[in-house]
Amino acid sequence: MVFSSLLFLFMYLPIVLILYYVCPRRWRNLLLFIVNLVFYGWGEPVFVTLMIFSTIVDYTCGYFINKYRETNKKRAKGFLIASVCINLSLLGFFKYAGFLTNTLNYLPFLNIPALKIPLPIGISFYTFQTMSYSIDVYRGDAPVQKNIITFGTYVSLFPQLIAGPIVRYKDVAYQLDHRRETLDQFTKGVCLFCVGLGKKVLIANQMGALWDSMREIGEMGWLGSWVGIIAYTFQIYFDFSGYSDMACGLGNMFGFEFLKNFNYPYISKSITEFWRRWHISLGTWFREYVYIPLGGNRKGVPRQMLNLLIVWFLTGFWHGADFNFIFWGLYFGLLLVLEKFVLKKWLDKAPAVIQHIYALFFIILGWVMFYFSDLGEMGSFFTSMFSFGGAAITPDAGALTLSYLPMLLVAGLASTPLLAKLYKKVENTKAASVLQALFCCVVLGIATALLVSQSYNPFLYFRF
């Protein structure tokens, strides 16, 4: 079940909201836990048991970590290690075992049977969340959760279960037991959900259709190749940020406040700034639980460079079990190292427009690596992008570009904070509530019409 489906919009969500608000407050976490499992099990009921197992493991480890944290540090650390190892083992088996066997089969003396293990939806996200609980309790950054139903609600919370944002336990520990739902917060959640729905259905799906159509043409010309990958650049942003907005909006409807996951990343002037604005929850997780424990920037320049590359290797590998994701992660890791130690002085002196062009150029090249799992296809597409001696754009690619040009312009405008700044000017006026209601009705109406008539509706990050 996806947020941008008619089933979710007009059946699951209304029923859950009604049940939630008629339910006595003391039973709301139990209700959420049950509806979370229904949501997750809708498409893959067999993997509900895996998530429940992870919940029990981390609840138990967290209990004993807290019990021994002050009196027996060694034993507490043992339970922390157990939690991390079990979680990573589950993630490794389901996500990376097939990749490992395929890689080993490149050796001439090995012929391991191929493993076809289905990937549980959202396992990369909820694994990081459950590990954050054990680590936060061990560090003393968050209190232990003594109610297993409440902890299960945190692990399985359906708004952000499938594709984030990754919610660290310490960020919602208080909210789990003490949240207070208000009409203002609920209204804010509805508006934010509609913003995300609009991003996904009105923009991301259209950009995805353009990108798919361009690839079906085959020969695009170098300009056509750039148009195609720019469409994918917009698609992945509006798809993922749209999901995150919907998740945060749903959280608001149930009384939660999740941290912002995107902050207009395509207005960045450097790769460093881009990664402070893109998938913020993942960057924060790796910084707090990997980069800083490795030593961060406290152990000299060579060690800092190594730490950055380790983090970005893991970031790429977290996204997918394939070589292109590893290359993609290391590509950005190298760019970040170069910016920090070589390019920073030059970038700071360059005109703002040059900084923007520089950042967007390397971001777009990164999305080529991210998209193509076949390294041969990736190389061919890079060649097409820079084959300036040939035709700029083929007739079919040109016709497609013209037909989608208005949507490309809309996507470009919507990826900047301009519209948000315009709304800020009227936010505190009497017209604001009318504009909010009108916006939500228009977006929901258009999105519903499009969902009825189109089948193209995947969330790209579901596969991670």
SVG drawing of the C-alpha trace seen along z (x, -y; Angstrom):
<svg xmlns="http://www.w3.org/2000/svg" viewBox="-15 -39 62 63">
<polyline fill="none" stroke="black" stroke-width="0.4" points="0.0,0.0 1.4,-3.4 0.4,-6.9 -0.4,-8.0 -2.9,-5.2 -6.7,-5.5 -7.0,-2.7 -4.8,-4.6 -6.3,-8.0 -10.0,-7.1 -10.2,-4.0 -7.2,-3.2 -6.3,-6.7 -9.9,-7.9 -10.7,-4.7 -7.4,-4.9 -7.9,-8.6 -11.5,-8.0 -10.5,-5.0 -7.5,-7.0 -9.5,-10.0 -12.4,-8.0 -10.0,-5.8 -9.1,-6.7 -5.7,-8.3 -4.2,-5.4 -5.0,-2.9 -3.8,-5.0 -0.3,-3.5 -1.8,0.0 -4.2,-1.1 -1.3,-2.6 0.8,0.6 -2.0,2.7 -2.8,0.4 1.0,0.2 1.2,4.0 -1.9,4.0 -0.3,1.3 3.0,3.1 1.5,6.6 -0.9,5.5 1.6,6.4 4.0,8.7 2.4,10.3 5.2,12.8 7.7,10.1 5.6,8.7 7.1,11.5 10.6,10.3 9.8,6.8 8.2,8.1 11.4,10.2 13.6,7.1 11.3,5.2 11.6,7.9 15.3,8.2 16.0,4.5 13.4,4.0 15.1,6.8 18.6,5.5 17.6,2.0 16.2,3.2 19.4,5.0 21.6,2.1 19.7,-0.2 19.9,2.3 23.7,2.7 24.7,-0.7 25.8,-2.1 26.7,1.1 28.3,3.3 29.5,1.4 31.0,4.4 27.8,6.4 25.8,3.4 28.2,3.1 27.7,6.8 24.0,6.3 24.6,3.3 26.9,5.4 24.3,8.1 21.6,5.6 23.8,4.2 25.1,7.6 21.6,9.1 20.2,6.1 23.0,5.9 22.9,9.7 19.2,9.5 19.8,6.6 22.9,8.3 21.1,11.5 18.0,10.1 19.7,7.3 23.3,8.3 23.5,12.1 22.6,12.3 25.0,9.6 27.8,11.3 27.2,14.7 27.1,13.1 30.3,11.2 32.1,14.3 31.0,16.1 33.3,13.8 36.1,16.0 36.9,18.7 36.9,21.6 33.5,20.8 30.0,21.5 27.7,20.7 24.0,21.2 22.3,17.8 20.3,16.7 17.0,15.0 16.0,13.6 13.0,11.1 13.9,7.8 11.5,6.8 10.1,3.4 11.6,0.7 14.1,3.0 17.0,0.5 15.0,-2.2 13.6,-0.4 16.9,1.4 18.6,-1.9 15.8,-3.1 16.0,-0.1 19.8,-0.4 19.5,-4.0 17.4,-3.0 20.0,-0.6 22.8,-3.1 20.8,-6.1 20.0,-4.1 23.6,-2.9 24.9,-6.5 22.3,-7.8 20.8,-10.1 17.3,-8.6 15.4,-6.8 14.7,-3.1 11.2,-2.3 9.6,0.2 6.4,0.7 7.0,3.1 3.8,2.0 5.0,-1.6 8.4,-0.6 6.7,1.5 4.7,-1.6 8.0,-3.5 9.6,-0.7 6.5,-0.2 5.1,-3.7 3.4,-3.5 4.0,-7.2 7.7,-6.7 8.1,-2.9 8.6,-2.2 10.9,-5.0 11.8,-7.3 12.6,-9.8 14.8,-7.8 13.5,-8.8 16.1,-8.5 14.6,-7.2 15.8,-10.2 13.9,-12.5 10.5,-10.9 11.0,-9.3 9.1,-11.9 6.4,-12.2 5.6,-8.4 4.1,-8.8 3.3,-12.5 2.2,-13.8 -0.8,-16.1 -2.7,-16.3 -4.1,-19.8 -6.2,-21.1 -3.5,-23.4 -1.0,-20.5 -3.6,-18.4 -4.3,-21.1 -0.6,-21.6 -0.3,-17.8 -3.0,-17.8 -1.4,-20.7 2.0,-19.1 0.6,-15.7 -1.1,-17.5 2.2,-19.2 3.9,-15.8 1.0,-14.2 1.3,-17.0 5.1,-16.6 4.6,-12.9 1.6,-12.6 1.7,-16.0 5.4,-16.3 7.5,-13.2 5.3,-10.8 5.3,-13.2 9.1,-13.5 9.4,-9.7 7.2,-9.3 9.4,-11.7 12.6,-9.9 11.1,-6.5 10.0,-7.7 13.4,-9.2 15.1,-5.9 12.6,-4.0 13.6,-6.2 17.2,-5.0 19.0,-7.7 18.4,-11.0 21.4,-13.2 23.5,-14.8 21.0,-17.5 18.2,-14.8 20.4,-12.8 20.7,-15.9 17.0,-16.5 16.3,-12.9 18.7,-12.8 17.4,-16.2 13.9,-14.7 15.2,-11.9 16.9,-14.4 13.6,-16.1 11.8,-12.8 13.9,-11.4 13.8,-14.6 10.0,-15.2 9.3,-11.4 11.4,-11.1 10.8,-14.5 7.1,-14.1 7.1,-10.8 8.9,-12.5 6.5,-15.4 3.6,-13.0 5.2,-11.0 5.8,-14.2 2.3,-15.3 0.8,-12.0 3.0,-12.2 1.5,-15.6 -2.1,-14.2 -1.2,-11.7 0.5,-14.2 4.1,-13.5 6.8,-16.0 9.4,-14.4 12.5,-16.3 12.6,-17.8 14.2,-15.5 14.8,-17.8 15.5,-21.5 15.6,-22.5 18.8,-20.6 19.0,-21.8 19.7,-25.4 23.0,-24.3 26.3,-26.0 28.5,-23.0 28.3,-19.2 28.8,-19.7 25.7,-22.0 23.7,-19.5 24.3,-16.7 23.2,-19.0 19.9,-19.5 19.3,-16.0 18.0,-13.1 18.9,-14.9 17.9,-12.0 20.2,-9.6 23.2,-12.0 22.4,-12.7 22.3,-9.0 25.7,-8.3 27.3,-11.3 26.2,-10.5 26.5,-6.7 29.4,-6.1 31.4,-9.2 31.8,-10.6 32.5,-7.2 35.2,-6.6 36.9,-9.8 35.3,-12.4 37.7,-15.3 39.5,-14.9 42.4,-12.6 44.1,-14.6 43.5,-15.2 44.4,-11.7 42.1,-10.0 39.3,-12.5 39.6,-11.8 39.5,-8.0 36.5,-8.5 34.6,-10.4 35.3,-7.8 34.2,-5.0 30.9,-6.8 30.2,-7.4 31.1,-3.9 28.5,-2.7 26.0,-5.4 26.2,-4.1 26.0,-0.4 23.0,-1.2 21.1,-2.4 21.5,0.8 23.4,4.1 25.1,3.3 28.4,1.8 26.8,-1.3 25.6,-2.3 29.1,-1.8 30.6,-3.9 27.9,-6.5 28.8,-6.7 32.5,-6.9 32.0,-9.4 30.3,-11.8 32.8,-10.9 35.7,-11.9 33.9,-15.1 33.4,-16.0 37.0,-15.4 38.2,-17.5 35.8,-20.3 36.9,-20.3 40.7,-20.2 41.3,-21.5 38.4,-23.3 36.9,-25.3 38.9,-28.5 38.2,-28.6 34.5,-27.9 34.1,-30.6 35.6,-33.2 33.6,-32.1 30.4,-33.9 27.2,-32.4 26.0,-31.4 29.2,-29.4 28.8,-27.7 25.3,-26.7 26.3,-25.4 29.2,-23.5 27.0,-21.8 24.2,-20.9 26.6,-19.5 28.2,-17.0 24.8,-16.2 23.3,-15.3 26.4,-13.1 25.8,-11.4 22.3,-10.5 23.5,-8.8 25.6,-6.5 22.7,-6.0 20.2,-5.0 22.2,-2.6 23.0,0.7 24.5,2.0 27.9,0.4 28.0,0.8 24.7,-1.2 26.0,-3.8 29.1,-4.3 27.1,-4.5 24.8,-7.2 27.8,-9.2 29.2,-9.0 25.9,-10.2 25.8,-13.2 29.2,-14.4 29.1,-13.5 28.9,-17.1 30.0,-16.3 26.7,-14.5 23.1,-15.7 22.1,-17.8 18.7,-16.2 16.8,-13.7 13.3,-14.6 11.5,-12.2 13.4,-13.4 12.8,-17.0 9.1,-16.4 9.0,-14.8 11.0,-17.7 8.6,-20.3 5.5,-18.4 6.9,-18.2 8.5,-21.6 5.8,-23.2 6.2,-20.5 10.0,-20.8 9.6,-24.5 7.1,-23.8 9.6,-21.3 12.4,-23.8 10.3,-26.4 9.0,-24.0 12.5,-22.9 13.3,-26.4 12.0,-28.1 10.3,-30.8 6.7,-29.5 7.2,-29.0 8.5,-32.5 5.5,-33.9 3.2,-32.0 5.1,-33.3 4.0,-36.8 0.3,-35.9 0.7,-33.2 -0.6,-35.3 -3.4,-36.9 -7.1,-36.0 -6.7,-34.7 -4.1,-32.0 -6.7,-29.5 -8.7,-29.9 -5.7,-29.5 -4.7,-26.3 -8.1,-24.8 -8.2,-25.7 -4.8,-24.3 -5.5,-21.0 -8.8,-20.5 -7.2,-21.3 -4.2,-19.0 -6.4,-16.2 -8.8,-16.6 -6.2,-16.6 -4.1,-13.9 -7.2,-11.7 -8.1,-12.2 -4.5,-11.3 -4.4,-8.2 -7.6,-6.9 -6.3,-7.3 -2.6,-6.3 -0.7,-3.2 2.7,-4.9 2.9,-5.4 6.0,-3.8 7.9,-5.3 11.6,-5.0 13.0,-4.6 10.7,-1.6 13.4,0.7 16.0,-0.5"/>
</svg>
